[in-house]
Amino acid sequence: RNNANIDVLPVVVPAQRKEPHENIARIAKRYFDDNMQQAWINPRLLSMVSEYKR
């Protein structure tokens, strides 16, 4: 249940607290570029980022 959130939140939440919403997409994009081998995490992280953008 919580495993999905534990995998994703450490990447997005610390950035969100320090940066304005606009930069979350940049940070996520960098994360994707650096970790494309971990393609399984992208859909979950993308869904998180899309929620922050609203």
Backbone as ProteinMPNN parsed JSONL, in Angstrom:
{"seq_chain_A": "RNNANIDVLPVVVPAQRKEPHENIARIAKRYFDDNMQQAWINPRLLSMVSEYKR", "coords_chain_A": {"N_chain_A": [[0.835, -1.213, 0.0], [1.673, 1.402, 1.035], [4.124, 1.389, -0.148], [4.407, 2.374, -2.773], [4.124, 5.138, -2.435], [6.284, 5.644, -0.751], [8.404, 5.131, -2.427], [8.246, 7.246, -4.226], [7.707, 9.786, -3.029], [10.044, 10.766, -1.541], [11.547, 11.842, -3.587], [10.052, 13.915, -4.737], [8.742, 15.505, -2.761], [10.662, 16.844, -0.981], [11.776, 18.621, -2.813], [9.553, 20.081, -3.534], [9.003, 21.541, -1.253], [11.091, 23.31, -1.087], [11.167, 24.582, -3.536], [9.251, 26.592, -5.878], [6.049, 25.71, -7.388], [6.37, 25.62, -10.159], [8.921, 24.695, -10.639], [8.904, 22.037, -10.022], [8.27, 20.371, -12.159], [10.573, 20.67, -13.711], [12.489, 19.526, -11.99], [11.49, 16.934, -11.802], [11.721, 16.173, -14.467], [14.5, 16.209, -14.799], [15.059, 14.15, -13.044], [13.868, 12.017, -14.404], [15.506, 11.957, -16.711], [17.948, 11.254, -15.601], [17.424, 8.792, -14.581], [16.334, 6.956, -16.401], [16.628, 4.243, -16.716], [15.173, 3.225, -14.688], [12.469, 2.828, -15.506], [10.055, 1.933, -14.559], [9.234, 3.514, -12.47], [8.428, 5.902, -13.501], [5.632, 6.334, -14.41], [4.298, 6.494, -11.941], [5.588, 8.656, -10.702], [5.087, 10.661, -12.558], [2.299, 10.876, -12.308], [2.162, 11.882, -9.733], [3.469, 14.359, -10.059], [1.759, 15.621, -11.867], [-0.407, 16.018, -10.23], [0.597, 17.912, -8.433], [0.882, 20.087, -10.107], [-1.669, 21.083, -10.48]], "CA_chain_A": [[0.0, 0.0, 0.0], [2.48, 2.62, 1.163], [5.402, 1.265, -0.849], [4.44, 3.254, -3.942], [4.369, 6.502, -1.974], [7.634, 5.721, -0.192], [9.346, 5.184, -3.548], [8.147, 8.467, -5.024], [7.682, 11.025, -2.251], [11.352, 11.352, -1.215], [12.081, 12.562, -4.743], [9.262, 15.088, -5.102], [8.326, 16.359, -1.646], [11.692, 17.795, -0.535], [11.918, 19.651, -3.839], [8.364, 20.93, -3.515], [9.054, 22.437, -0.103], [12.111, 24.334, -1.306], [11.003, 25.246, -4.831], [7.874, 26.863, -6.311], [5.435, 24.618, -8.15], [6.849, 25.598, -11.545], [10.192, 23.98, -10.752], [8.732, 20.599, -9.786], [8.344, 19.703, -13.457], [11.993, 20.627, -14.093], [13.176, 18.549, -11.143], [11.03, 15.607, -12.21], [12.294, 15.878, -15.784], [15.895, 15.832, -14.557], [15.048, 12.829, -12.427], [13.61, 11.053, -15.477], [16.67, 11.875, -17.59], [19.036, 10.584, -14.894], [17.019, 7.468, -14.098], [15.476, 6.309, -17.379], [16.693, 2.792, -16.553], [14.119, 2.866, -13.734], [11.259, 3.274, -16.199], [8.859, 1.512, -13.821], [8.817, 4.543, -11.503], [7.975, 7.106, -14.192], [4.186, 6.591, -14.37], [3.887, 6.925, -10.602], [6.109, 9.996, -10.453], [4.346, 11.577, -13.43], [0.974, 11.125, -11.737], [2.371, 12.764, -8.585], [3.801, 15.7, -10.546], [0.568, 16.224, -12.47], [-1.256, 16.475, -9.13], [1.182, 19.141, -7.893], [0.716, 21.186, -11.062], [-3.032, 21.619, -10.442]], "C_chain_A": [[0.865, 1.256, 0.0], [3.767, 2.565, 0.353], [5.5, 2.21, -2.033], [4.76, 4.68, -3.508], [5.793, 6.652, -1.45], [8.66, 5.82, -1.316], [9.389, 6.573, -4.177], [8.339, 9.723, -4.18], [9.065, 11.585, -1.926], [11.949, 12.145, -2.367], [11.373, 13.9, -4.912], [9.059, 16.027, -3.922], [9.427, 17.31, -1.182], [11.886, 18.927, -1.537], [10.741, 20.61, -3.779], [8.466, 21.939, -2.383], [10.034, 23.584, -0.343], [11.824, 25.171, -2.551], [9.535, 25.558, -5.099], [7.368, 25.76, -7.221], [6.027, 24.505, -9.554], [8.106, 24.743, -11.686], [10.049, 22.484, -10.541], [8.855, 19.835, -11.096], [9.799, 19.595, -13.912], [12.723, 19.55, -13.305], [12.787, 17.142, -11.553], [11.65, 15.219, -13.546], [13.763, 15.491, -15.641], [15.967, 14.431, -13.98], [14.809, 11.759, -13.482], [14.871, 10.86, -16.32], [17.794, 11.077, -16.921], [18.708, 9.135, -14.561], [16.108, 6.748, -15.082], [15.539, 4.785, -17.267], [15.644, 2.319, -15.555], [12.769, 3.294, -14.294], [10.004, 2.933, -15.416], [8.363, 2.604, -12.888], [8.198, 5.745, -12.208], [6.472, 7.333, -14.131], [3.727, 7.085, -13.009], [4.357, 8.351, -10.34], [5.378, 11.023, -11.311], [2.978, 11.891, -12.848], [1.1, 12.046, -10.53], [2.606, 14.192, -9.064], [2.568, 16.376, -11.13], [-0.381, 16.706, -11.384], [-0.716, 17.777, -8.558], [0.927, 20.329, -8.813], [-0.664, 21.829, -10.959], [-3.149, 22.778, -9.471]], "O_chain_A": [[0.797, 2.07, -0.921], [4.434, 3.586, 0.183], [6.558, 2.788, -2.278], [5.574, 5.354, -4.138], [6.436, 7.677, -1.68], [9.67, 6.51, -1.179], [10.448, 7.027, -4.611], [9.064, 10.632, -4.585], [9.25, 12.798, -2.027], [12.775, 13.03, -2.144], [12.016, 14.91, -5.197], [9.195, 17.24, -4.078], [9.152, 18.496, -1.001], [12.133, 20.068, -1.146], [10.911, 21.816, -3.955], [8.05, 23.086, -2.545], [9.828, 24.696, 0.143], [12.198, 26.342, -2.609], [8.659, 24.855, -4.595], [8.147, 24.974, -7.759], [6.167, 23.399, -10.077], [8.332, 24.136, -12.733], [10.972, 21.729, -10.846], [9.473, 18.771, -11.142], [10.215, 18.561, -14.433], [13.479, 18.759, -13.869], [13.637, 16.257, -11.645], [12.056, 14.073, -13.737], [14.221, 14.55, -16.289], [16.816, 13.627, -14.365], [15.46, 10.714, -13.469], [15.258, 9.728, -16.61], [18.505, 10.32, -17.582], [19.607, 8.339, -14.291], [15.21, 6.013, -14.672], [14.602, 4.101, -17.68], [15.262, 1.149, -15.565], [12.019, 4.025, -13.647], [8.977, 3.588, -15.594], [7.182, 2.623, -12.545], [7.505, 6.536, -11.567], [6.055, 8.449, -13.82], [2.882, 7.975, -12.914], [3.6, 9.166, -9.812], [5.081, 12.125, -10.849], [2.537, 13.04, -12.884], [0.241, 12.901, -10.317], [2.01, 15.131, -8.536], [2.353, 17.569, -10.916], [-1.089, 17.695, -11.579], [-1.499, 18.667, -8.228], [0.773, 21.456, -8.343], [-0.823, 22.998, -11.311], [-4.23, 23.347, -9.316]]}, "name": "protein", "num_of_chains": 1, "seq": "RNNANIDVLPVVVPAQRKEPHENIARIAKRYFDDNMQQAWINPRLLSMVSEYKR"}
